[in-house]
Amino acid sequence: MTKNLPDTSLSEVHESVDTTSAHRPTWRRILSFFGPAYLVSVGYMDPGNWATDLAGGSKYGYSLIWVLLMSNIMALLLQSLSARLGIVRGRDLAQANRETYPKRMNFVLWLLAEIAIAATDLAEILGMAIGIQLLTGLPLIWGVSITVFDTFLLLYLQRLGIRKMEAFIIGLIGVIGICFLFNIIIAQPQLHEVLKGFIPSLPEAADLYKAKGITNALPEETALYLAIGIIGATVMPHNLYLHSALVQTRKIKKNQQGIKQALKWSFIDSAVALNIAFLINAAILILAATVFFQTGRTEVGEIKQAHELLSPMLGSSIASTLFAVALIASGQSSTVTGTLAGQIVMEGYLRLRINPIMRRLITRLVAIIPAIIVIAVFGEDEVDSLLVFSQVVLSLQLGFAIIPLIHFVSDKKTMGSFAIKPIVQIFAWLVASVLVYLNLKMLTQEAVGFFTSSDNILAKAFIVVAGILFVALLIFSFIYPLSIKTKRTVSIQMHPEIHGLQNIQIPAYKKIAVALDFSENDIRLLASAIGQARQDTSFILIHIVESPVARILGSETDDYETSSDQQRLETFVSQLREKGYDSKGILGFQSRAKEIVRIVKEENADMLIVGAHGHSGLKDFIYGETINAVRHELKIPVLIVHL
């Protein structure tokens, strides 16, 4: 864990994809912009969407398709604003909030963002667990436990680099799309009925059910709850944080033309990816409407019910299998984005970085606990209700991400000529107003229903206080950026001022530490060290003994390997002294990274030189990962020599 972070989002892959190379064909330069929106889009087709789409389709037929379309338009606007913030200012949404709002407000915004990420992860866990159960028959609680292990898949993908991760996600999106395409072809929905669903209306269940000869009508509030759930499942707050960081993985020309080009291709990337997500969401809702609502099975609002009934009602045994495979692919693809968003939020608000495995485990365990409690206490029948509830929780967080985002991209002081136009501002604030209004209306309805049916005074008092705080925070997040007088500067200067080098201070390294591994590469490391030295520089040669005995006894070790390593170290020391450099050798024991850090600090070295072997992914588990662990703990320059 460290709080000494570079001021860049996802620093491991920051500007790792070069879009500026003049040696590559034009089509390859264009394609290099594509990818971030696909990582974002998986959040728009995760298992939480399935629950709301299935419930909406089975209860109200095609009549809520327009809600999906409206949500997609909102998502496209908001994601393009998020990308604009990252491209122009070089800041993600969490960093921009930290630079603008007071410390306490930032803590609240961080907490709300983490709640949104936990709600997202909850949907992914439940979706994958249900998919595993449908394919294998394992109890749901086992499936929930198994989802912990996808932590290691995520770590492996991160080691491969951002482009490989994007390719993996696009592959999973393809699997989901193909599965639903086959099921839609088998279902054969009526096109004219589908098209009617694009006409905006919030249906009363009584009217729809009467047309189908069904008497157990549901109230209109159920449609509103589902509509808000669909919006919450589609427009996701953590995706706004994610997109503003992912676009910074592209290295662009930071001038007027380069930024314009990046904004253009980023918008196209978002439009393509989000429309694919819309088609998949629409396919789920249309499938539910065709197979269940049109046949009078309006009670089917659960994923397991849908799986069980698809094959019998469509007359095809493969339909249910495809449904389960798509569900697992959806949950697995969404799990990547949740962890990345968690990293962005924690680093942006708190300037705190923790190990990716630990971050993933914490996020997953926070989501697993409520899932296990619900399954253990209420049984598996309440899982789909928990999925829909998780999406409503997401919707409640939207205002706290959208309002600051619109403020930031509208500010000409920080965005320069790339601030959004007045007409876009009006549309953006209209979207924010609609979302906040729907949330407040739903909260009011839920509160009124509870007040009329319960005599619990403490619960009522808690609801009143929570509601007041919710509204107060929304108002504060809107007003504060308008009231602050602090002058902010553009984060990316179009024509940065060039300062002279006359007064530059060249550092002199008096103590250089060199971490040797006693391979044929040691000569290259020592050559690099001498290249950084002056005549009065002294060297500290470090080698970590990693024999089994050394791991147990530490510095008390006196085995053959330790004696041999000591002799080899003294050989290098004497050779450096012959060249006129003061030097000494120190052996460390047990943990490689911790020992290197300890010795460097104790010896007050000015620079550390280490070798990089270029392995990643699975090899990091086998050979260990030293460089990242060391460089995060030291405040001196670390020269990494590729071996």
C-alpha positions in Angstrom: 0.0 0.0 0.0 1.3 3.5 -0.8 0.2 7.1 -0.9 3.1 8.3 -3.1 1.4 8.1 -6.5 2.1 9.7 -9.8 -0.7 12.1 -10.8 -1.9 9.9 -13.6 -4.8 7.5 -13.9 -4.0 3.8 -14.2 -0.3 4.7 -14.2 0.7 1.2 -15.2 -0.9 1.6 -18.6 -1.0 5.4 -18.9 -0.4 6.4 -22.6 0.7 2.8 -23.3 -1.1 2.8 -26.6 0.6 5.1 -29.1 -1.9 6.8 -31.6 0.7 9.2 -32.9 3.1 7.0 -34.8 3.6 8.2 -38.4 5.1 4.9 -39.5 1.9 2.9 -39.1 -0.9 2.9 -41.7 -3.8 5.3 -41.1 -6.3 2.5 -40.5 -4.1 1.1 -37.7 -3.8 4.6 -36.1 -7.6 4.9 -36.2 -8.1 1.4 -34.7 -5.7 2.3 -31.9 -8.3 4.7 -30.5 -10.9 1.9 -30.3 -11.2 -0.1 -27.1 -11.9 1.9 -24.0 -15.6 2.1 -24.7 -15.9 -1.7 -25.0 -14.5 -2.0 -21.5 -17.1 0.5 -20.4 -19.9 -1.1 -22.4 -19.8 -4.4 -20.5 -21.1 -2.6 -17.5 -24.2 -1.8 -19.6 -24.9 -5.5 -20.2 -24.0 -7.1 -16.9 -26.3 -9.6 -15.0 -28.0 -6.7 -13.2 -29.4 -5.6 -16.6 -30.7 -9.1 -17.2 -32.8 -9.0 -14.1 -34.4 -5.7 -14.9 -34.8 -6.4 -18.6 -36.4 -9.8 -17.9 -38.7 -8.4 -15.3 -39.7 -5.5 -17.6 -40.2 -7.7 -20.7 -42.3 -10.4 -18.9 -44.5 -7.9 -17.0 -44.9 -5.2 -19.6 -44.1 -6.7 -22.9 -42.3 -4.5 -25.4 -43.6 -1.3 -23.8 -40.4 -0.5 -21.9 -38.0 -0.7 -24.9 -38.2 3.1 -25.1 -36.7 3.2 -21.6 -33.7 1.2 -22.8 -33.4 3.5 -25.8 -33.6 6.6 -23.6 -31.1 5.1 -21.2 -28.7 4.4 -24.1 -28.9 8.0 -25.4 -28.2 9.2 -21.9 -25.3 6.8 -21.5 -23.8 7.9 -24.9 -24.0 11.6 -23.8 -22.6 11.0 -20.4 -19.8 8.7 -21.5 -18.7 11.1 -24.2 -18.5 13.8 -21.6 -16.5 11.5 -19.3 -14.1 10.8 -22.2 -13.8 14.5 -23.0 -12.7 15.2 -19.4 -10.0 12.6 -19.6 -8.7 13.6 -23.0 -8.7 17.4 -22.6 -7.8 17.8 -18.9 -5.8 14.6 -18.4 -7.8 14.0 -15.3 -10.3 11.2 -14.4 -13.5 12.2 -12.6 -12.2 11.2 -9.2 -9.1 13.4 -9.6 -11.2 16.3 -10.8 -13.5 16.0 -7.8 -10.5 15.9 -5.4 -9.1 19.1 -6.9 -12.5 20.9 -6.7 -14.5 19.8 -3.7 -13.6 20.1 0.0 -11.9 17.2 1.7 -15.0 16.0 3.6 -17.2 16.1 0.6 -14.6 14.1 -1.4 -14.7 11.5 1.3 -18.5 11.2 1.0 -18.2 11.1 -2.8 -15.6 8.3 -2.5 -17.8 6.4 -0.2 -20.8 6.7 -2.5 -18.7 5.6 -5.5 -17.5 2.5 -3.6 -21.1 1.7 -2.7 -22.0 1.9 -6.4 -19.0 -0.4 -7.3 -20.1 -2.9 -4.6 -23.6 -2.9 -6.0 -22.2 -3.6 -9.5 -20.0 -6.4 -8.2 -23.0 -7.9 -6.4 -24.9 -8.1 -9.7 -21.8 -9.8 -11.3 -21.4 -12.3 -8.5 -25.1 -13.3 -8.5 -25.2 -13.5 -12.3 -22.1 -15.7 -12.6 -23.3 -17.9 -9.7 -26.7 -18.4 -11.3 -25.0 -19.1 -14.7 -22.7 -21.7 -13.0 -25.7 -23.3 -11.3 -27.7 -23.5 -14.5 -24.9 -25.2 -16.4 -23.6 -27.5 -13.6 -26.3 -27.8 -11.0 -24.1 -26.6 -8.2 -25.9 -24.9 -5.3 -26.0 -21.1 -5.7 -24.0 -20.5 -2.5 -21.2 -22.6 -3.9 -21.3 -20.6 -7.2 -21.0 -17.4 -5.2 -17.9 -18.7 -3.4 -16.3 -19.8 -6.7 -16.5 -16.3 -8.1 -13.7 -15.3 -5.7 -11.2 -17.1 -7.9 -11.7 -14.8 -10.9 -9.4 -12.4 -9.1 -6.5 -14.3 -10.6 -7.9 -14.1 -14.1 -8.1 -10.3 -13.7 -4.6 -10.1 -12.5 -3.3 -12.1 -15.4 -5.2 -9.8 -17.9 -3.7 -6.7 -16.3 -0.2 -8.2 -16.7 -0.8 -8.7 -20.5 -1.5 -5.0 -21.1 -4.6 -2.9 -21.9 -4.9 -4.0 -25.6 -5.0 -7.7 -24.6 -7.6 -7.0 -21.9 -9.7 -5.1 -24.4 -9.5 -8.0 -26.9 -10.6 -10.4 -24.2 -13.6 -8.3 -23.3 -14.6 -7.8 -27.0 -14.4 -11.6 -27.3 -16.9 -12.1 -24.4 -19.2 -9.4 -25.8 -19.2 -11.4 -29.1 -20.2 -14.6 -27.1 -23.1 -12.8 -25.5 -24.3 -11.3 -28.8 -24.2 -14.6 -30.7 -26.1 -16.4 -27.9 -28.9 -13.9 -27.9 -29.0 -13.6 -31.7 -29.7 -17.4 -31.9 -32.4 -17.2 -29.2 -34.1 -14.2 -30.9 -34.1 -16.0 -34.3 -35.7 -19.0 -32.6 -38.3 -16.8 -30.7 -39.3 -14.9 -33.9 -40.8 -11.8 -32.2 -43.4 -9.7 -34.1 -41.6 -6.8 -35.6 -44.5 -4.3 -35.5 -45.1 -5.0 -31.8 -41.4 -4.4 -31.1 -41.5 -1.1 -32.9 -44.4 0.0 -30.8 -42.2 -0.4 -27.8 -40.1 2.6 -29.0 -43.0 5.0 -28.4 -42.5 6.6 -24.9 -45.2 5.6 -22.4 -45.1 4.3 -18.8 -47.7 1.5 -18.9 -50.3 0.7 -16.2 -50.1 -3.0 -15.6 -53.9 -3.2 -15.5 -54.3 -2.1 -19.1 -51.7 -4.5 -20.4 -52.9 -7.4 -18.4 -56.5 -6.8 -19.4 -55.5 -7.0 -23.0 -54.0 -10.4 -22.2 -57.0 -11.6 -20.1 -55.0 -11.5 -16.9 -56.7 -10.2 -13.7 -53.9 -9.9 -11.1 -52.7 -6.5 -12.3 -49.7 -4.8 -10.7 -49.8 -1.0 -9.8 -48.1 1.6 -11.9 -45.4 2.1 -9.2 -44.0 -1.3 -10.2 -43.4 0.0 -13.7 -41.7 3.1 -12.3 -39.5 1.0 -10.0 -38.5 -1.3 -13.0 -38.0 1.7 -15.3 -35.6 3.3 -12.7 -33.9 -0.1 -12.3 -33.4 -0.3 -16.0 -31.9 3.3 -16.0 -29.7 2.4 -13.1 -28.6 -0.8 -14.8 -27.8 1.0 -18.0 -26.4 4.4 -16.9 -23.8 3.3 -14.3 -21.9 5.8 -12.1 -18.7 3.8 -11.9 -18.5 3.8 -15.7 -18.1 7.6 -15.7 -15.0 7.3 -13.5 -13.7 4.4 -15.7 -14.1 6.0 -19.1 -12.3 9.2 -18.0 -9.3 7.1 -17.1 -9.3 4.6 -19.9 -9.1 7.2 -22.6 -5.8 8.3 -21.0 -4.2 4.9 -22.0 -4.0 6.4 -25.5 -0.9 8.6 -26.2 -2.1 11.5 -28.3 -0.7 14.7 -29.6 -1.5 17.3 -27.0 -2.3 20.1 -29.4 -5.5 21.5 -30.8 -5.6 19.0 -33.8 -4.5 16.0 -31.7 -7.2 16.5 -29.1 -9.9 17.1 -31.7 -8.9 13.9 -33.4 -9.0 12.0 -30.1 -12.4 13.4 -29.2 -13.8 12.4 -32.6 -12.6 8.8 -32.6 -13.5 8.4 -28.9 -17.1 9.4 -29.6 -17.3 6.9 -32.5 -15.8 4.3 -30.2 -18.5 5.0 -27.6 -21.3 5.1 -30.1 -20.5 1.7 -31.6 -19.8 0.0 -28.2 -22.9 1.4 -26.5 -25.2 0.6 -29.4 -24.0 -3.0 -29.2 -24.9 -2.9 -25.5 -28.3 -1.5 -26.3 -29.0 -4.2 -28.9 -28.1 -6.9 -26.3 -30.3 -5.3 -23.6 -33.1 -4.9 -26.1 -32.7 -8.6 -27.1 -33.1 -9.7 -23.5 -36.2 -7.6 -23.0 -37.7 -8.7 -26.4 -36.9 -12.3 -25.7 -38.8 -12.1 -22.3 -41.7 -10.2 -23.9 -42.0 -12.7 -26.8 -41.6 -15.9 -24.8 -43.3 -15.0 -21.6 -45.5 -11.9 -21.8 -47.1 -12.8 -25.1 -47.9 -16.3 -23.8 -49.4 -15.0 -20.5 -46.4 -16.0 -18.3 -46.1 -12.5 -16.8 -44.9 -13.9 -13.5 -41.5 -14.8 -15.0 -39.2 -12.1 -13.7 -36.3 -14.3 -12.5 -33.2 -15.4 -14.4 -33.6 -19.1 -13.3 -37.3 -19.2 -14.3 -36.4 -17.8 -17.7 -33.7 -20.4 -18.2 -36.0 -23.3 -17.2 -38.8 -22.1 -19.5 -36.9 -21.0 -22.6 -36.2 -24.4 -24.0 -39.8 -25.9 -23.5 -41.5 -22.7 -24.8 -39.2 -22.3 -27.8 -39.0 -26.0 -28.5 -35.2 -25.9 -28.7 -33.0 -27.6 -26.1 -30.0 -25.3 -26.9 -31.9 -22.1 -26.0 -31.4 -22.5 -22.2 -27.8 -23.5 -22.6 -27.0 -20.4 -24.7 -28.8 -18.3 -22.1 -26.6 -19.7 -19.3 -23.4 -19.3 -21.3 -24.2 -15.7 -22.2 -24.9 -15.0 -18.5 -21.5 -16.3 -17.4 -19.7 -14.4 -20.2 -21.6 -11.3 -19.1 -20.7 -11.6 -15.4 -17.0 -12.4 -16.2 -16.6 -9.5 -18.6 -18.2 -7.0 -16.1 -15.9 -8.1 -13.3 -12.9 -6.5 -14.9 -14.4 -3.1 -15.1 -15.5 -3.0 -11.5 -12.0 -3.6 -10.2 -10.5 -1.0 -12.5 -13.1 1.5 -11.5 -12.3 0.7 -7.8 -8.6 1.4 -8.4 -9.4 4.7 -10.2 -11.8 5.9 -7.4 -9.5 5.0 -4.5 -6.4 6.5 -6.2 -8.3 9.6 -7.4 -10.0 10.5 -4.2 -7.7 9.2 -1.5 -4.4 9.0 -3.4 -4.1 5.5 -2.1 -3.0 2.4 -4.0 -3.2 -1.1 -2.8 -2.1 -4.4 -4.4 -4.5 -5.3 -7.3 -5.2 -8.8 -5.8 -6.0 -7.3 -2.5 -8.2 -4.6 -4.1 -10.1 -7.3 -6.0 -10.5 -9.5 -3.0 -11.8 -6.7 -0.9 -14.3 -5.6 -3.6 -15.5 -9.1 -4.1 -15.8 -10.0 -0.4 -17.8 -6.8 0.2 -20.2 -7.9 -2.5 -20.2 -11.6 -1.5 -21.3 -11.0 2.1 -24.8 -9.5 1.3 -25.3 -12.2 -1.4 -24.5 -15.1 1.1 -26.7 -13.5 3.8 -29.7 -13.2 1.5 -29.2 -16.7 0.2 -28.7 -18.2 3.7 -31.6 -16.3 5.3 -34.2 -15.9 2.6 -33.2 -18.7 0.2 -32.4 -18.7 -3.5 -35.8 -17.3 -4.4 -34.9 -13.8 -3.4 -31.8 -13.5 -5.5 -33.4 -11.8 -8.4 -35.0 -9.2 -6.2 -31.6 -8.5 -4.8 -30.3 -8.1 -8.4 -33.0 -5.5 -9.2 -32.4 -3.7 -5.9 -28.7 -3.5 -6.7 -29.5 -1.6 -9.9 -31.8 0.8 -8.1 -28.9 1.5 -5.6 -26.8 2.3 -8.7 -29.4 4.7 -10.0 -29.4 6.6 -6.6 -25.7 7.2 -7.0 -25.9 8.7 -10.5 -26.5 12.3 -9.5 -23.3 12.4 -7.5 -21.3 11.4 -10.5 -23.2 13.3 -13.2 -23.5 16.7 -11.6 -19.7 17.2 -11.0 -19.0 15.8 -14.5 -21.2 18.4 -16.2 -19.7 21.2 -14.2 -16.1 20.1 -15.2 -16.7 19.8 -18.9 -18.6 23.1 -19.0 -15.8 25.1 -17.4 -13.9 27.2 -20.0 -11.1 27.9 -17.5 -10.0 24.3 -17.4 -11.4 23.0 -20.7 -10.5 26.0 -22.9 -12.1 25.8 -26.4 -13.1 22.2 -25.7 -15.7 23.1 -23.1 -19.1 21.8 -24.2 -21.4 24.1 -26.1 -24.5 25.7 -24.4 -26.9 23.4 -26.2 -25.0 20.3 -25.0 -25.0 21.8 -21.5 -28.8 22.2 -21.6 -29.3 18.6 -22.7 -26.9 17.3 -20.1 -28.5 19.2 -17.3 -31.9 18.0 -18.5 -30.7 14.4 -18.3 -29.4 15.0 -14.8 -32.7 16.6 -13.8 -34.7 13.7 -15.1 -32.6 11.1 -13.3 -32.6 13.0 -10.0 -36.4 13.6 -10.3 -37.1 9.9 -10.9 -34.9 8.9 -8.0 -36.6 11.4 -5.6 -40.0 10.3 -6.8 -39.2 6.7 -6.2 -37.7 7.4 -2.8 -40.8 9.4 -1.8 -43.1 6.6 -2.9 -41.1 4.0 -1.0 -40.9 6.2 2.1 -44.7 6.9 2.1 -45.4 3.2 1.7 -43.2 2.4 4.7 -44.7 5.2 6.8 -48.2 4.0 6.3 -47.4 0.3 7.0 -45.0 0.5 9.9 -45.0 1.8 13.5 -41.2 1.7 13.9 -40.3 5.3 15.0 -36.6 4.8 14.8 -36.8 3.5 11.3 -39.0 6.4 10.3 -36.5 8.9 11.8 -33.6 7.2 10.0 -35.4 7.5 6.7 -36.2 11.2 7.2 -32.6 12.0 8.1 -31.2 9.9 5.2 -33.6 11.6 2.8 -32.6 15.1 4.0 -28.9 14.3 3.7 -29.4 12.8 0.2 -31.1 16.0 -1.0 -28.6 18.3 0.8 -25.6 16.5 -0.8 -27.1 16.8 -4.3 -27.7 20.5 -3.8 -24.1 21.0 -2.4 -22.5 19.1 -5.3 -24.4 21.4 -7.7 -23.8 24.7 -6.0 -20.2 24.4 -4.7 -18.4 24.4 -8.1 -20.4 27.6 -9.0 -19.4 29.4 -5.8 -15.6 28.6 -5.6 -13.4 31.5 -6.5 -10.1 29.5 -6.9 -8.6 30.0 -10.3 -8.0 26.8 -12.1 -5.8 26.3 -15.0 -6.0 24.1 -18.1 -4.6 20.7 -17.3 -3.3 20.2 -20.8 -1.5 23.3 -22.1 -1.9 23.7 -25.9 1.4 25.6 -26.1 3.3 25.1 -22.9 5.9 27.7 -21.9 9.5 26.5 -22.5 11.8 27.4 -19.6 15.6 27.7 -20.1 18.1 25.1 -18.8 20.5 27.7 -17.5 19.6 27.1 -13.8 19.0 23.4 -14.0 20.5 21.4 -11.1 22.1 18.1 -12.2 21.9 15.5 -9.4 25.1 13.8 -8.2 24.7 10.3 -6.9 27.1 9.6 -4.1 25.8 6.2 -3.1 24.4 3.8 -5.8 22.9 0.5 -4.7 22.9 -2.3 -7.2 20.7 -5.4 -6.8 22.5 -8.4 -8.3 21.0 -11.8 -9.0 24.3 -13.5 -9.7 23.6 -14.3 -13.4 25.4 -13.5 -16.6 23.5 -10.2 -16.5 25.3 -8.7 -13.5 28.0 -7.2 -15.7 25.4 -5.2 -17.6 23.9 -3.9 -14.3 27.3 -2.9 -13.0 28.1 -1.2 -16.3 24.9 0.9 -16.0 25.8 1.7 -12.4 29.3 3.0 -13.4 27.6 5.0 -16.1 25.7 6.9 -13.4 28.7 7.4 -11.1 31.3 10.0 -10.5 34.8 9.4 -9.2 33.7 10.0 -5.6 30.6 7.7 -5.9 30.5 4.6 -3.7 28.6 1.4 -4.6 26.5 -0.9 -2.4 26.1 -4.3 -4.0 23.1 -6.2 -2.8 22.2 -9.9 -3.2 19.3 -11.7 -1.6 20.0 -15.3 -0.6 16.8 -17.4 -1.4 17.8 -20.9 -0.4 15.3 -22.9 1.7 17.5 -22.6 4.8 17.9 -18.9 4.3 14.1 -18.4 4.2 13.8 -20.1 7.6 16.9 -18.9 9.5 17.4 -15.5 7.8 20.7 -13.8 8.7 21.7 -16.8 10.9 22.1 -18.9 7.8 25.5 -20.5 7.3 24.9 -23.0 4.4 27.1 -23.6 1.3 24.9 -21.3 -0.9 25.3 -18.4 1.5 29.1 -18.8 1.7 29.3 -19.0 -2.1 27.2 -15.9 -2.5 29.3 -14.0 0.0 32.5 -14.9 -1.9 31.0 -13.9 -5.3 29.9 -10.5 -3.8 33.4 -9.8 -2.5 34.8 -10.6 -5.9 32.7 -7.8 -7.5 33.5 -5.5 -4.6 37.3 -5.9 -5.1 37.0 -5.4 -8.8 35.2 -2.1 -8.3 37.8 -1.0 -5.8 40.5 -1.7 -8.4 38.7 0.8 -10.7 38.9 3.4 -7.9 35.3 3.2 -6.6 34.6 2.7 -2.9 32.2 -0.2 -2.6 30.8 -2.8 -0.2 28.6 -5.9 -0.5 25.6 -6.8 1.7 23.7 -10.0 1.7 19.9 -10.1 2.4 17.7 -13.0 3.4 14.1 -14.2 3.0 11.8 -11.6 1.2 13.6 -10.3 -1.8 11.7 -7.0 -2.2 11.5 -6.2 1.5 15.2 -6.9 2.0 16.3 -4.7 -0.9 14.2 -1.8 0.4 15.5 -2.3 3.9 19.2 -2.3 2.9 18.8 0.7 0.5 17.2 2.7 3.3 19.7 1.7 5.9 22.6 2.6 3.7 21.0 6.0 2.6 21.5 5.2 -1.1 20.8 8.0 -3.6 19.8 5.6 -6.4 18.9 1.9 -6.9 19.7 0.0 -10.1 17.8 -3.3 -10.7 17.4 -5.6 -13.6 14.1 -6.4 -15.4 13.8 -9.9 -17.0 10.7 -9.0 -19.0 8.5 -11.8 -17.7 4.8 -11.1 -16.8 1.5 -12.8 -16.1 1.9 -16.4 -14.9 5.7 -16.0 -14.7 5.2 -13.3 -12.1 3.5 -16.0 -9.9 6.4 -18.4 -10.5 9.5 -16.1 -10.3 8.0 -13.3 -8.2 7.5 -9.6 -8.9 10.2 -7.4 -7.3 10.4 -4.1 -9.2 6.9 -2.8 -8.5 7.1 -3.8 -4.9 10.4 -2.0 -4.5 9.8 1.2 -6.4 6.6 1.9 -4.5 8.5 1.8 -1.2 11.4 4.0 -2.2 11.6 7.8 -2.8 14.9 7.8 -4.6 15.4 7.2 -8.4 15.2 3.6 -9.5 17.0 2.8 -12.7 15.5 -0.4 -14.3 17.8 -2.1 -16.8 16.1 -4.5 -19.2 18.1 -7.7 -19.3 
